[in-house]
Amino acid sequence: GAGAGYYIPGELDLDLSNVGGPHNIIQYENAAGAHALAEFEFFFNQNLAINAGLKYYSVTYKESSGTRNGVPGYFTAGEIERLDGSGFDFMLSLAKYF
């Protein structure tokens, strides 16, 4: 199947202070994106099955706020300002039916 999703990001913490660089903490806005999912279910018997699935999601997060060395500000450096959060999930589960 395919559909839309609503994704809640974390924050990106880049601490380069040990090598003479800045300590940046960047927060991102929640974002909508698309996903596609394929699943397979194999029954061992009437009550026991194994499920496997692969999900691809496409989402881009936009910077909402950030700090550099503790000073609030925005970062406009391309990949950091708009973070590609797309990826694949592989799912595997064992199901017991009653």
C-alpha positions in Angstrom: 0.0 0.0 0.0 0.9 3.6 -0.2 -0.2 6.8 1.6 0.7 9.9 3.5 2.4 10.1 6.9 3.1 12.8 9.5 6.6 12.6 10.9 8.0 14.1 14.1 11.7 14.8 14.0 14.3 14.9 16.8 17.1 17.4 17.0 20.5 17.4 15.3 23.3 17.9 17.8 26.7 18.5 16.1 29.4 19.0 18.8 32.7 19.8 17.0 34.1 21.7 20.0 36.8 19.0 20.6 38.3 19.7 17.2 38.0 23.5 17.4 34.6 23.8 15.7 31.2 25.0 17.0 28.6 23.2 19.0 25.4 23.4 16.9 22.0 22.1 18.1 19.2 22.3 15.5 15.5 21.6 15.9 13.3 20.7 13.0 9.5 21.2 12.2 7.1 18.3 12.0 6.6 17.4 8.4 4.2 15.5 6.1 5.6 12.9 3.6 4.7 9.9 1.5 5.3 6.3 2.1 5.0 2.9 0.4 4.7 -0.4 2.2 4.8 -4.0 1.2 4.1 -6.9 3.7 4.1 -10.6 3.5 2.4 -13.0 6.0 3.2 -16.7 6.1 1.2 -19.0 8.3 2.9 -22.0 9.9 -0.4 -23.3 11.1 -3.8 -21.7 12.0 -2.5 -19.8 15.0 1.1 -18.9 14.2 2.4 -16.7 11.4 5.5 -14.8 10.5 5.2 -11.3 9.0 7.9 -9.5 6.9 7.6 -6.0 5.4 9.5 -3.2 3.8 8.5 0.4 4.1 10.0 3.4 2.2 9.2 6.9 3.4 10.0 10.2 1.8 10.2 13.2 4.1 12.1 16.5 4.3 12.4 18.4 7.6 12.8 22.2 7.7 14.8 23.9 10.4 12.7 25.6 13.1 15.3 26.9 15.5 18.8 26.3 16.6 21.8 27.3 18.7 25.5 27.7 17.9 27.7 27.6 21.0 24.6 28.4 23.1 23.5 31.5 21.1 20.1 31.2 19.4 20.1 31.5 15.6 19.3 29.9 12.3 21.6 27.9 10.0 21.2 28.2 6.2 23.7 25.7 5.1 21.7 23.6 2.6 21.7 20.1 3.9 21.4 21.3 7.5 18.6 23.8 6.9 16.5 21.2 5.0 17.2 17.7 6.3 16.3 14.7 4.2 14.8 12.2 6.6 13.8 9.6 3.9 14.7 6.0 4.4 13.7 2.3 4.5 12.3 0.3 7.4 12.5 -3.5 7.5 9.9 -5.2 9.7 9.9 -8.8 10.9 7.4 -10.2 13.5 6.0 -13.4 14.8 2.2 -13.4 15.3 0.2 -15.7 17.6 -3.5 -15.8 16.8 -6.1 -16.9 19.4 
